[in-house]
Amino acid sequence: MSAIESSLKNLESAIRNIADFPKPGIQFKDITPILRDPVLFHQSIELLAGPYSGKDIDAVVGIDARGFIFASGVALRLNAGFVPIRKAGKLPYFTLEESYDLEYGSSTIAIHQDALKEGDRVILVDDLLATGGTAIAAIKLLESLKVHIVGISFLIELAFLDARRKFSHPHLIQSLVTYAAE
Ligand code: AMP
């Protein structure tokens, strides 16, 4: 097994499944054991950043809240800046907002309107890709700022939800640990 394969296996083993959290029927993927382990945390950042090394990334965009943890590490690793996308109402300056549907109701995310400039080379990072609603809304925000999206990276992808088909550029998606079935 290669070093990368063995790191991926260790990451997968550390992810803890919590049934019925935060509500019945959800299998919550708890990544806190990865964060608590210095070797695994470091490996997760190295593996997320790896594909973008030498690709001249200006900024890593992280999604509220667990996405911030990984995006910050990746930004430091790539000598890039960090840009937060937050739930609406949390960012202090002028923002662009995008709403998207949840299973029940909807949610709105926001980015500072001056966080990025046209043509910036950015990657989007979040902890987990489930239905894709959050990431697709984040991509819409990035598209309205006219940046160049070099990649979209997740620690975990719930592949059985088949979110990739909803993305206009699915080939940009990278994920470290994939669940083929619930
Ligand atoms: P979605 O918009 O459906 O792709 O959901 C992605 C967002 O919801 C990510 O920011 C995740 O942190 C969170 N999320 C969705 N499903 C799960 C899950 N099963 N375990 C942990 N986090 C989840």
Residues whose N, C-alpha, C, O or C-beta is under 5 A from the ligand:
A	BS01	AMP	Q27 F28 K29 D64 D126 D127 L128 L129 A130 T131 G132 G133 T134 A135
